[in-house]
Amino acid sequence: MQFKRKIGKEEADGSFIFIMKDKLKNFPPENEEFELEFKGDKIKTMVEGVYCECAGPEKPHYHYHLWVKDVPLKKGMNILINGDPKSGYKLYIRP
Protein backbone atom coordinates (compact mmCIF):
# COMPACT_ATOMS: atom_id res chain seq x y z
CA MET A 1 0.00 0.00 0.00
CA GLN A 2 1.16 3.51 -0.77
CA PHE A 3 -0.55 6.56 0.71
CA LYS A 4 0.56 10.00 -0.49
CA ARG A 5 -0.53 13.36 0.83
CA LYS A 6 0.45 17.03 0.90
CA ILE A 7 0.21 18.30 4.48
CA GLY A 8 -2.09 21.24 5.17
CA LYS A 9 -1.85 23.87 7.91
CA GLU A 10 -4.46 22.20 10.14
CA GLU A 11 -2.58 18.90 9.96
CA ALA A 12 0.81 20.49 10.68
CA ASP A 13 -0.60 22.48 13.61
CA GLY A 14 -2.44 19.45 15.02
CA SER A 15 0.26 16.79 14.49
CA PHE A 16 -1.92 14.51 12.40
CA ILE A 17 -2.34 13.32 8.82
CA PHE A 18 -5.84 13.30 7.29
CA ILE A 19 -6.82 9.86 6.04
CA MET A 20 -9.60 9.99 3.49
CA LYS A 21 -12.50 7.61 4.16
CA ASP A 22 -11.79 5.56 1.02
CA LYS A 23 -8.20 4.97 2.24
CA LEU A 24 -9.12 3.70 5.72
CA LYS A 25 -9.01 0.10 4.45
CA ASN A 26 -5.22 0.48 4.02
CA PHE A 27 -4.67 1.01 7.74
CA PRO A 28 -5.46 -0.97 10.91
CA PRO A 29 -9.02 -0.54 12.23
CA GLU A 30 -9.98 2.79 13.77
CA ASN A 31 -8.66 3.31 17.33
CA GLU A 32 -6.34 0.27 17.10
CA GLU A 33 -2.80 1.23 18.08
CA PHE A 34 0.00 0.32 15.66
CA GLU A 35 3.60 1.29 14.98
CA LEU A 36 4.69 3.67 12.25
CA GLU A 37 8.40 3.78 11.46
CA PHE A 38 9.91 7.21 10.76
CA LYS A 39 13.66 7.69 10.25
CA GLY A 40 14.39 4.42 12.05
CA ASP A 41 12.21 5.22 15.09
CA LYS A 42 8.98 3.40 15.90
CA ILE A 43 6.10 5.73 16.71
CA LYS A 44 2.93 4.41 18.35
CA THR A 45 -0.10 5.80 16.58
CA MET A 46 -3.68 5.11 15.53
CA VAL A 47 -6.34 6.33 13.13
CA GLU A 48 -9.12 8.10 15.00
CA GLY A 49 -12.46 9.38 13.74
CA VAL A 50 -13.03 12.98 14.83
CA TYR A 51 -16.62 14.27 14.78
CA CYS A 52 -17.13 17.34 12.59
CA GLU A 53 -19.88 19.68 11.45
CA CYS A 54 -17.77 21.64 8.94
CA ALA A 55 -20.49 21.10 6.30
CA GLY A 56 -23.12 22.39 8.72
CA PRO A 57 -25.00 20.82 11.65
CA GLU A 58 -27.40 19.14 9.24
CA LYS A 59 -24.48 17.13 7.74
CA PRO A 60 -22.43 15.78 10.65
CA HIS A 61 -19.62 13.40 9.71
CA TYR A 62 -16.15 12.23 10.74
CA HIS A 63 -12.67 13.20 9.62
CA TYR A 64 -10.03 10.52 10.14
CA HIS A 65 -6.74 11.52 11.75
CA LEU A 66 -3.53 9.50 11.86
CA TRP A 67 -1.77 10.92 14.91
CA VAL A 68 1.96 11.61 14.42
CA LYS A 69 2.92 13.79 17.40
CA ASP A 70 6.62 12.86 17.13
CA VAL A 71 6.94 13.87 13.45
CA PRO A 72 7.74 17.52 12.63
CA LEU A 73 5.02 18.18 10.05
CA LYS A 74 5.03 21.40 8.04
CA LYS A 75 2.42 22.87 5.72
CA GLY A 76 3.16 21.89 2.10
CA MET A 77 5.27 18.88 3.06
CA ASN A 78 4.71 15.79 0.89
CA ILE A 79 4.51 12.54 2.81
CA LEU A 80 4.39 8.91 1.76
CA ILE A 81 3.30 5.98 3.90
CA ASN A 82 4.18 2.47 2.71
CA GLY A 83 3.20 -0.77 4.32
CA ASP A 84 0.61 -3.23 5.46
CA PRO A 85 -0.32 -5.05 8.68
CA LYS A 86 2.19 -7.88 8.08
CA SER A 87 5.30 -5.90 7.08
CA GLY A 88 4.51 -2.78 9.12
CA TYR A 89 4.13 0.86 8.12
CA LYS A 90 6.81 3.41 7.25
CA LEU A 91 6.46 7.17 6.89
CA TYR A 92 8.68 9.13 4.50
CA ILE A 93 8.97 12.83 3.77
CA ARG A 94 9.22 13.31 0.02
CA PRO A 95 10.96 16.19 -1.76
Secondary structure, DSSP 8 states (H G I E B T S, - for coil): -EEEEE--HHHHHHTEEEE-GGGGGGSS-TT--EEEEETTEEEEE-EEEEEE-TT-TTS-EEEEEEE-TTS---TT-EEEEEEETTTEEEEEEE-
